[in-house]
C-alpha cells in the first residue's frame, strides 16, 4: 500500500511518473490536469470524491467546451493519480466515447506545393523530415545531429520509450546534410531556434502552419497532418500496413488501421472520378 510521506502529493506523484519513465511532456500534462481539478473543487486532492471528479469533467465538457479527447487526457491523469495514492475515487468513472473522425491528410499535390515553397533551410528540413519519416513532432524536436545517418534516422521515442529506425529519401537526406554542414555551433540539437536553444513542439507547429498558409493550403496543417499524410500515402502505394505500424512507432496494429479507412475513401473518390459509369455527364 502507498503511504503519503510527503506533504505535497503532487511532488511524490511527479517523482513516481519520472521513475516509471513517463516523458517530460506527459508529466507536465498530468500535473496540469490535477492542479486544474484541485482549483475547481477548492480542496486538497486526497480528499476529493467521485462526484466532485464527475462535476469537474462535466464542467470542462459543457461549460468550457473542452474536446472529448482532452477529457480523456484529464481523466487518465486523474485515474493514474488516485490509483497511485490507493484511492478508489476515480475507479467508477468511465471514459467518454470519442467520436471517430478520419484524420486530415494532404494530397500528394498539396505536399509538393508545400515542399516547393521558398522557405529557410531549417524550416524546409523540418517539413521534409516530418513528411519523409512520419515522426511525431515530440520526436523531431528531440533529435540530435548524430541521429541522422545517411538515409536512416534513429528516433528516441517519448511514447513507451521504444527507440526505432525510420528512413528518409535521398533528397531529404541531402537537405539535412547541407543544413548540418553549414552549422557552426557545437550544440547537439538537430533544430535550433534564434536563441540557439532546441526548438519546442509549439515552435515547430507554428513553422508548419505558417508555411502551409503561405503555400495557399486551405486545410489546417499541423506536424501530425504530415505524419497522417506519410502513412496514408504509403498505404495508397501498397505498403505493408505492418511495416507502416513499425515506422510510425505504434504499439498496436489497430491504431494504424485507421489509415485503411482513409484509403478506402480515397479509392471511392478515385473510382467515382474515373469509372465511366460513375462520371457525371
MODELLER restraints for C-alpha pairs under 7 A, 6 or more apart:
rsr = mdl.restraints
at = mdl.atoms
rsr.add(forms.Gaussian(group=physical.xy_distance, feature=features.Distance(at['CA:1:A'], at['CA:86:A']), mean=6.88, stdev=0.5))
rsr.add(forms.Gaussian(group=physical.xy_distance, feature=features.Distance(at['CA:2:A'], at['CA:85:A']), mean=5.89, stdev=0.5))
rsr.add(forms.Gaussian(group=physical.xy_distance, feature=features.Distance(at['CA:2:A'], at['CA:86:A']), mean=6.28, stdev=0.5))
rsr.add(forms.Gaussian(group=physical.xy_distance, feature=features.Distance(at['CA:6:A'], at['CA:12:A']), mean=6.55, stdev=0.5))
rsr.add(forms.Gaussian(group=physical.xy_distance, feature=features.Distance(at['CA:13:A'], at['CA:81:A']), mean=6.90, stdev=0.5))
rsr.add(forms.Gaussian(group=physical.xy_distance, feature=features.Distance(at['CA:14:A'], at['CA:27:A']), mean=6.64, stdev=0.5))
rsr.add(forms.Gaussian(group=physical.xy_distance, feature=features.Distance(at['CA:17:A'], at['CA:27:A']), mean=6.56, stdev=0.5))
rsr.add(forms.Gaussian(group=physical.xy_distance, feature=features.Distance(at['CA:23:A'], at['CA:158:A']), mean=5.36, stdev=0.5))
rsr.add(forms.Gaussian(group=physical.xy_distance, feature=features.Distance(at['CA:30:A'], at['CA:77:A']), mean=4.92, stdev=0.5))
rsr.add(forms.Gaussian(group=physical.xy_distance, feature=features.Distance(at['CA:33:A'], at['CA:74:A']), mean=5.35, stdev=0.5))
rsr.add(forms.Gaussian(group=physical.xy_distance, feature=features.Distance(at['CA:33:A'], at['CA:77:A']), mean=6.60, stdev=0.5))
rsr.add(forms.Gaussian(group=physical.xy_distance, feature=features.Distance(at['CA:34:A'], at['CA:78:A']), mean=6.51, stdev=0.5))
rsr.add(forms.Gaussian(group=physical.xy_distance, feature=features.Distance(at['CA:37:A'], at['CA:56:A']), mean=6.62, stdev=0.5))
rsr.add(forms.Gaussian(group=physical.xy_distance, feature=features.Distance(at['CA:38:A'], at['CA:44:A']), mean=6.35, stdev=0.5))
rsr.add(forms.Gaussian(group=physical.xy_distance, feature=features.Distance(at['CA:38:A'], at['CA:45:A']), mean=5.90, stdev=0.5))
rsr.add(forms.Gaussian(group=physical.xy_distance, feature=features.Distance(at['CA:40:A'], at['CA:56:A']), mean=6.75, stdev=0.5))
rsr.add(forms.Gaussian(group=physical.xy_distance, feature=features.Distance(at['CA:41:A'], at['CA:52:A']), mean=6.79, stdev=0.5))
rsr.add(forms.Gaussian(group=physical.xy_distance, feature=features.Distance(at['CA:49:A'], at['CA:89:A']), mean=5.15, stdev=0.5))
rsr.add(forms.Gaussian(group=physical.xy_distance, feature=features.Distance(at['CA:50:A'], at['CA:89:A']), mean=4.71, stdev=0.5))
rsr.add(forms.Gaussian(group=physical.xy_distance, feature=features.Distance(at['CA:50:A'], at['CA:90:A']), mean=5.76, stdev=0.5))
rsr.add(forms.Gaussian(group=physical.xy_distance, feature=features.Distance(at['CA:57:A'], at['CA:71:A']), mean=6.81, stdev=0.5))
rsr.add(forms.Gaussian(group=physical.xy_distance, feature=features.Distance(at['CA:60:A'], at['CA:66:A']), mean=5.51, stdev=0.5))
rsr.add(forms.Gaussian(group=physical.xy_distance, feature=features.Distance(at['CA:61:A'], at['CA:67:A']), mean=6.78, stdev=0.5))
rsr.add(forms.Gaussian(group=physical.xy_distance, feature=features.Distance(at['CA:68:A'], at['CA:98:A']), mean=6.01, stdev=0.5))
rsr.add(forms.Gaussian(group=physical.xy_distance, feature=features.Distance(at['CA:69:A'], at['CA:98:A']), mean=6.51, stdev=0.5))
rsr.add(forms.Gaussian(group=physical.xy_distance, feature=features.Distance(at['CA:72:A'], at['CA:95:A']), mean=6.28, stdev=0.5))
rsr.add(forms.Gaussian(group=physical.xy_distance, feature=features.Distance(at['CA:79:A'], at['CA:90:A']), mean=5.49, stdev=0.5))
rsr.add(forms.Gaussian(group=physical.xy_distance, feature=features.Distance(at['CA:79:A'], at['CA:91:A']), mean=7.00, stdev=0.5))
rsr.add(forms.Gaussian(group=physical.xy_distance, feature=features.Distance(at['CA:82:A'], at['CA:88:A']), mean=6.69, stdev=0.5))
rsr.add(forms.Gaussian(group=physical.xy_distance, feature=features.Distance(at['CA:82:A'], at['CA:89:A']), mean=6.76, stdev=0.5))
rsr.add(forms.Gaussian(group=physical.xy_distance, feature=features.Distance(at['CA:82:A'], at['CA:90:A']), mean=6.60, stdev=0.5))
rsr.add(forms.Gaussian(group=physical.xy_distance, feature=features.Distance(at['CA:102:A'], at['CA:262:A']), mean=6.65, stdev=0.5))
rsr.add(forms.Gaussian(group=physical.xy_distance, feature=features.Distance(at['CA:103:A'], at['CA:228:A']), mean=6.91, stdev=0.5))
rsr.add(forms.Gaussian(group=physical.xy_distance, feature=features.Distance(at['CA:104:A'], at['CA:225:A']), mean=6.13, stdev=0.5))
rsr.add(forms.Gaussian(group=physical.xy_distance, feature=features.Distance(at['CA:105:A'], at['CA:225:A']), mean=5.64, stdev=0.5))
rsr.add(forms.Gaussian(group=physical.xy_distance, feature=features.Distance(at['CA:105:A'], at['CA:228:A']), mean=5.83, stdev=0.5))
rsr.add(forms.Gaussian(group=physical.xy_distance, feature=features.Distance(at['CA:105:A'], at['CA:229:A']), mean=4.84, stdev=0.5))
rsr.add(forms.Gaussian(group=physical.xy_distance, feature=features.Distance(at['CA:106:A'], at['CA:229:A']), mean=5.71, stdev=0.5))
rsr.add(forms.Gaussian(group=physical.xy_distance, feature=features.Distance(at['CA:110:A'], at['CA:217:A']), mean=6.97, stdev=0.5))
rsr.add(forms.Gaussian(group=physical.xy_distance, feature=features.Distance(at['CA:113:A'], at['CA:215:A']), mean=6.54, stdev=0.5))
rsr.add(forms.Gaussian(group=physical.xy_distance, feature=features.Distance(at['CA:114:A'], at['CA:212:A']), mean=6.21, stdev=0.5))
rsr.add(forms.Gaussian(group=physical.xy_distance, feature=features.Distance(at['CA:114:A'], at['CA:215:A']), mean=5.65, stdev=0.5))
rsr.add(forms.Gaussian(group=physical.xy_distance, feature=features.Distance(at['CA:115:A'], at['CA:128:A']), mean=6.95, stdev=0.5))
rsr.add(forms.Gaussian(group=physical.xy_distance, feature=features.Distance(at['CA:117:A'], at['CA:215:A']), mean=6.31, stdev=0.5))
rsr.add(forms.Gaussian(group=physical.xy_distance, feature=features.Distance(at['CA:121:A'], at['CA:179:A']), mean=6.56, stdev=0.5))
rsr.add(forms.Gaussian(group=physical.xy_distance, feature=features.Distance(at['CA:122:A'], at['CA:179:A']), mean=6.83, stdev=0.5))
rsr.add(forms.Gaussian(group=physical.xy_distance, feature=features.Distance(at['CA:123:A'], at['CA:207:A']), mean=6.80, stdev=0.5))
rsr.add(forms.Gaussian(group=physical.xy_distance, feature=features.Distance(at['CA:125:A'], at['CA:175:A']), mean=6.22, stdev=0.5))
rsr.add(forms.Gaussian(group=physical.xy_distance, feature=features.Distance(at['CA:125:A'], at['CA:176:A']), mean=6.02, stdev=0.5))
rsr.add(forms.Gaussian(group=physical.xy_distance, feature=features.Distance(at['CA:127:A'], at['CA:208:A']), mean=6.74, stdev=0.5))
rsr.add(forms.Gaussian(group=physical.xy_distance, feature=features.Distance(at['CA:128:A'], at['CA:172:A']), mean=6.17, stdev=0.5))
rsr.add(forms.Gaussian(group=physical.xy_distance, feature=features.Distance(at['CA:129:A'], at['CA:172:A']), mean=6.74, stdev=0.5))
rsr.add(forms.Gaussian(group=physical.xy_distance, feature=features.Distance(at['CA:130:A'], at['CA:223:A']), mean=6.68, stdev=0.5))
rsr.add(forms.Gaussian(group=physical.xy_distance, feature=features.Distance(at['CA:130:A'], at['CA:226:A']), mean=6.12, stdev=0.5))
rsr.add(forms.Gaussian(group=physical.xy_distance, feature=features.Distance(at['CA:130:A'], at['CA:227:A']), mean=6.47, stdev=0.5))
rsr.add(forms.Gaussian(group=physical.xy_distance, feature=features.Distance(at['CA:131:A'], at['CA:226:A']), mean=5.00, stdev=0.5))
rsr.add(forms.Gaussian(group=physical.xy_distance, feature=features.Distance(at['CA:131:A'], at['CA:227:A']), mean=6.00, stdev=0.5))
rsr.add(forms.Gaussian(group=physical.xy_distance, feature=features.Distance(at['CA:131:A'], at['CA:230:A']), mean=5.48, stdev=0.5))
rsr.add(forms.Gaussian(group=physical.xy_distance, feature=features.Distance(at['CA:132:A'], at['CA:168:A']), mean=5.34, stdev=0.5))
rsr.add(forms.Gaussian(group=physical.xy_distance, feature=features.Distance(at['CA:132:A'], at['CA:169:A']), mean=6.70, stdev=0.5))
rsr.add(forms.Gaussian(group=physical.xy_distance, feature=features.Distance(at['CA:132:A'], at['CA:230:A']), mean=6.74, stdev=0.5))
rsr.add(forms.Gaussian(group=physical.xy_distance, feature=features.Distance(at['CA:133:A'], at['CA:166:A']), mean=5.96, stdev=0.5))
rsr.add(forms.Gaussian(group=physical.xy_distance, feature=features.Distance(at['CA:133:A'], at['CA:167:A']), mean=5.71, stdev=0.5))
rsr.add(forms.Gaussian(group=physical.xy_distance, feature=features.Distance(at['CA:133:A'], at['CA:168:A']), mean=5.63, stdev=0.5))
rsr.add(forms.Gaussian(group=physical.xy_distance, feature=features.Distance(at['CA:134:A'], at['CA:226:A']), mean=6.98, stdev=0.5))
rsr.add(forms.Gaussian(group=physical.xy_distance, feature=features.Distance(at['CA:134:A'], at['CA:227:A']), mean=4.40, stdev=0.5))
rsr.add(forms.Gaussian(group=physical.xy_distance, feature=features.Distance(at['CA:134:A'], at['CA:230:A']), mean=5.52, stdev=0.5))
rsr.add(forms.Gaussian(group=physical.xy_distance, feature=features.Distance(at['CA:134:A'], at['CA:248:A']), mean=6.19, stdev=0.5))
rsr.add(forms.Gaussian(group=physical.xy_distance, feature=features.Distance(at['CA:135:A'], at['CA:227:A']), mean=6.48, stdev=0.5))
rsr.add(forms.Gaussian(group=physical.xy_distance, feature=features.Distance(at['CA:135:A'], at['CA:248:A']), mean=6.61, stdev=0.5))
rsr.add(forms.Gaussian(group=physical.xy_distance, feature=features.Distance(at['CA:136:A'], at['CA:224:A']), mean=6.78, stdev=0.5))
rsr.add(forms.Gaussian(group=physical.xy_distance, feature=features.Distance(at['CA:136:A'], at['CA:227:A']), mean=6.95, stdev=0.5))
rsr.add(forms.Gaussian(group=physical.xy_distance, feature=features.Distance(at['CA:137:A'], at['CA:201:A']), mean=5.89, stdev=0.5))
rsr.add(forms.Gaussian(group=physical.xy_distance, feature=features.Distance(at['CA:137:A'], at['CA:223:A']), mean=6.03, stdev=0.5))
rsr.add(forms.Gaussian(group=physical.xy_distance, feature=features.Distance(at['CA:138:A'], at['CA:201:A']), mean=5.94, stdev=0.5))
rsr.add(forms.Gaussian(group=physical.xy_distance, feature=features.Distance(at['CA:139:A'], at['CA:155:A']), mean=6.56, stdev=0.5))
rsr.add(forms.Gaussian(group=physical.xy_distance, feature=features.Distance(at['CA:139:A'], at['CA:156:A']), mean=6.68, stdev=0.5))
rsr.add(forms.Gaussian(group=physical.xy_distance, feature=features.Distance(at['CA:139:A'], at['CA:157:A']), mean=5.90, stdev=0.5))
rsr.add(forms.Gaussian(group=physical.xy_distance, feature=features.Distance(at['CA:139:A'], at['CA:158:A']), mean=6.94, stdev=0.5))
rsr.add(forms.Gaussian(group=physical.xy_distance, feature=features.Distance(at['CA:141:A'], at['CA:191:A']), mean=6.81, stdev=0.5))
rsr.add(forms.Gaussian(group=physical.xy_distance, feature=features.Distance(at['CA:141:A'], at['CA:199:A']), mean=5.99, stdev=0.5))
rsr.add(forms.Gaussian(group=physical.xy_distance, feature=features.Distance(at['CA:141:A'], at['CA:200:A']), mean=6.18, stdev=0.5))
rsr.add(forms.Gaussian(group=physical.xy_distance, feature=features.Distance(at['CA:141:A'], at['CA:201:A']), mean=6.40, stdev=0.5))
rsr.add(forms.Gaussian(group=physical.xy_distance, feature=features.Distance(at['CA:143:A'], at['CA:189:A']), mean=6.21, stdev=0.5))
rsr.add(forms.Gaussian(group=physical.xy_distance, feature=features.Distance(at['CA:143:A'], at['CA:190:A']), mean=5.60, stdev=0.5))
rsr.add(forms.Gaussian(group=physical.xy_distance, feature=features.Distance(at['CA:144:A'], at['CA:188:A']), mean=5.18, stdev=0.5))
rsr.add(forms.Gaussian(group=physical.xy_distance, feature=features.Distance(at['CA:144:A'], at['CA:189:A']), mean=4.31, stdev=0.5))
rsr.add(forms.Gaussian(group=physical.xy_distance, feature=features.Distance(at['CA:144:A'], at['CA:190:A']), mean=4.41, stdev=0.5))
rsr.add(forms.Gaussian(group=physical.xy_distance, feature=features.Distance(at['CA:145:A'], at['CA:188:A']), mean=6.04, stdev=0.5))
rsr.add(forms.Gaussian(group=physical.xy_distance, feature=features.Distance(at['CA:145:A'], at['CA:189:A']), mean=6.22, stdev=0.5))
rsr.add(forms.Gaussian(group=physical.xy_distance, feature=features.Distance(at['CA:145:A'], at['CA:190:A']), mean=4.69, stdev=0.5))
rsr.add(forms.Gaussian(group=physical.xy_distance, feature=features.Distance(at['CA:147:A'], at['CA:153:A']), mean=5.54, stdev=0.5))
rsr.add(forms.Gaussian(group=physical.xy_distance, feature=features.Distance(at['CA:147:A'], at['CA:154:A']), mean=5.02, stdev=0.5))
rsr.add(forms.Gaussian(group=physical.xy_distance, feature=features.Distance(at['CA:148:A'], at['CA:154:A']), mean=6.72, stdev=0.5))
rsr.add(forms.Gaussian(group=physical.xy_distance, feature=features.Distance(at['CA:150:A'], at['CA:173:A']), mean=6.23, stdev=0.5))
rsr.add(forms.Gaussian(group=physical.xy_distance, feature=features.Distance(at['CA:151:A'], at['CA:167:A']), mean=5.55, stdev=0.5))
rsr.add(forms.Gaussian(group=physical.xy_distance, feature=features.Distance(at['CA:151:A'], at['CA:168:A']), mean=5.13, stdev=0.5))
rsr.add(forms.Gaussian(group=physical.xy_distance, feature=features.Distance(at['CA:151:A'], at['CA:169:A']), mean=6.37, stdev=0.5))
rsr.add(forms.Gaussian(group=physical.xy_distance, feature=features.Distance(at['CA:151:A'], at['CA:170:A']), mean=6.61, stdev=0.5))
rsr.add(forms.Gaussian(group=physical.xy_distance, feature=features.Distance(at['CA:151:A'], at['CA:173:A']), mean=6.06, stdev=0.5))
rsr.add(forms.Gaussian(group=physical.xy_distance, feature=features.Distance(at['CA:152:A'], at['CA:165:A']), mean=6.50, stdev=0.5))
rsr.add(forms.Gaussian(group=physical.xy_distance, feature=features.Distance(at['CA:152:A'], at['CA:166:A']), mean=5.85, stdev=0.5))
rsr.add(forms.Gaussian(group=physical.xy_distance, feature=features.Distance(at['CA:152:A'], at['CA:167:A']), mean=4.66, stdev=0.5))
rsr.add(forms.Gaussian(group=physical.xy_distance, feature=features.Distance(at['CA:152:A'], at['CA:168:A']), mean=6.33, stdev=0.5))
rsr.add(forms.Gaussian(group=physical.xy_distance, feature=features.Distance(at['CA:153:A'], at['CA:165:A']), mean=5.67, stdev=0.5))
rsr.add(forms.Gaussian(group=physical.xy_distance, feature=features.Distance(at['CA:153:A'], at['CA:166:A']), mean=5.27, stdev=0.5))
rsr.add(forms.Gaussian(group=physical.xy_distance, feature=features.Distance(at['CA:153:A'], at['CA:167:A']), mean=5.98, stdev=0.5))
rsr.add(forms.Gaussian(group=physical.xy_distance, feature=features.Distance(at['CA:154:A'], at['CA:164:A']), mean=5.99, stdev=0.5))
rsr.add(forms.Gaussian(group=physical.xy_distance, feature=features.Distance(at['CA:154:A'], at['CA:165:A']), mean=4.73, stdev=0.5))
rsr.add(forms.Gaussian(group=physical.xy_distance, feature=features.Distance(at['CA:154:A'], at['CA:166:A']), mean=6.57, stdev=0.5))
rsr.add(forms.Gaussian(group=physical.xy_distance, feature=features.Distance(at['CA:155:A'], at['CA:163:A']), mean=5.55, stdev=0.5))
rsr.add(forms.Gaussian(group=physical.xy_distance, feature=features.Distance(at['CA:155:A'], at['CA:164:A']), mean=5.35, stdev=0.5))
rsr.add(forms.Gaussian(group=physical.xy_distance, feature=features.Distance(at['CA:155:A'], at['CA:165:A']), mean=6.05, stdev=0.5))
rsr.add(forms.Gaussian(group=physical.xy_distance, feature=features.Distance(at['CA:156:A'], at['CA:162:A']), mean=6.74, stdev=0.5))
rsr.add(forms.Gaussian(group=physical.xy_distance, feature=features.Distance(at['CA:156:A'], at['CA:163:A']), mean=4.56, stdev=0.5))
rsr.add(forms.Gaussian(group=physical.xy_distance, feature=features.Distance(at['CA:156:A'], at['CA:164:A']), mean=6.82, stdev=0.5))
rsr.add(forms.Gaussian(group=physical.xy_distance, feature=features.Distance(at['CA:157:A'], at['CA:163:A']), mean=5.50, stdev=0.5))
rsr.add(forms.Gaussian(group=physical.xy_distance, feature=features.Distance(at['CA:166:A'], at['CA:247:A']), mean=5.78, stdev=0.5))
rsr.add(forms.Gaussian(group=physical.xy_distance, feature=features.Distance(at['CA:189:A'], at['CA:198:A']), mean=5.81, stdev=0.5))
rsr.add(forms.Gaussian(group=physical.xy_distance, feature=features.Distance(at['CA:191:A'], at['CA:198:A']), mean=6.05, stdev=0.5))
rsr.add(forms.Gaussian(group=physical.xy_distance, feature=features.Distance(at['CA:191:A'], at['CA:199:A']), mean=5.95, stdev=0.5))
rsr.add(forms.Gaussian(group=physical.xy_distance, feature=features.Distance(at['CA:192:A'], at['CA:198:A']), mean=4.60, stdev=0.5))
rsr.add(forms.Gaussian(group=physical.xy_distance, feature=features.Distance(at['CA:192:A'], at['CA:199:A']), mean=5.17, stdev=0.5))
rsr.add(forms.Gaussian(group=physical.xy_distance, feature=features.Distance(at['CA:193:A'], at['CA:199:A']), mean=5.43, stdev=0.5))
rsr.add(forms.Gaussian(group=physical.xy_distance, feature=features.Distance(at['CA:205:A'], at['CA:222:A']), mean=5.86, stdev=0.5))
rsr.add(forms.Gaussian(group=physical.xy_distance, feature=features.Distance(at['CA:205:A'], at['CA:223:A']), mean=6.10, stdev=0.5))
rsr.add(forms.Gaussian(group=physical.xy_distance, feature=features.Distance(at['CA:208:A'], at['CA:221:A']), mean=6.88, stdev=0.5))
rsr.add(forms.Gaussian(group=physical.xy_distance, feature=features.Distance(at['CA:208:A'], at['CA:222:A']), mean=6.02, stdev=0.5))
rsr.add(forms.Gaussian(group=physical.xy_distance, feature=features.Distance(at['CA:208:A'], at['CA:223:A']), mean=6.48, stdev=0.5))
rsr.add(forms.Gaussian(group=physical.xy_distance, feature=features.Distance(at['CA:209:A'], at['CA:221:A']), mean=5.68, stdev=0.5))
rsr.add(forms.Gaussian(group=physical.xy_distance, feature=features.Distance(at['CA:209:A'], at['CA:222:A']), mean=6.06, stdev=0.5))
rsr.add(forms.Gaussian(group=physical.xy_distance, feature=features.Distance(at['CA:212:A'], at['CA:221:A']), mean=6.42, stdev=0.5))
rsr.add(forms.Gaussian(group=physical.xy_distance, feature=features.Distance(at['CA:231:A'], at['CA:244:A']), mean=6.49, stdev=0.5))
rsr.add(forms.Gaussian(group=physical.xy_distance, feature=features.Distance(at['CA:232:A'], at['CA:259:A']), mean=5.80, stdev=0.5))
rsr.add(forms.Gaussian(group=physical.xy_distance, feature=features.Distance(at['CA:232:A'], at['CA:263:A']), mean=6.69, stdev=0.5))
rsr.add(forms.Gaussian(group=physical.xy_distance, feature=features.Distance(at['CA:235:A'], at['CA:241:A']), mean=6.84, stdev=0.5))
rsr.add(forms.Gaussian(group=physical.xy_distance, feature=features.Distance(at['CA:236:A'], at['CA:263:A']), mean=6.14, stdev=0.5))
rsr.add(forms.Gaussian(group=physical.xy_distance, feature=features.Distance(at['CA:245:A'], at['CA:253:A']), mean=6.26, stdev=0.5))
rsr.add(forms.Gaussian(group=physical.xy_distance, feature=features.Distance(at['CA:245:A'], at['CA:256:A']), mean=5.72, stdev=0.5))
rsr.add(forms.Gaussian(group=physical.xy_distance, feature=features.Distance(at['CA:250:A'], at['CA:256:A']), mean=6.97, stdev=0.5))
rsr.add(forms.Gaussian(group=physical.xy_distance, feature=features.Distance(at['CA:272:A'], at['CA:278:A']), mean=4.90, stdev=0.5))
rsr.add(forms.Gaussian(group=physical.xy_distance, feature=features.Distance(at['CA:272:A'], at['CA:279:A']), mean=6.23, stdev=0.5))
rsr.add(forms.Gaussian(group=physical.xy_distance, feature=features.Distance(at['CA:273:A'], at['CA:279:A']), mean=5.91, stdev=0.5))
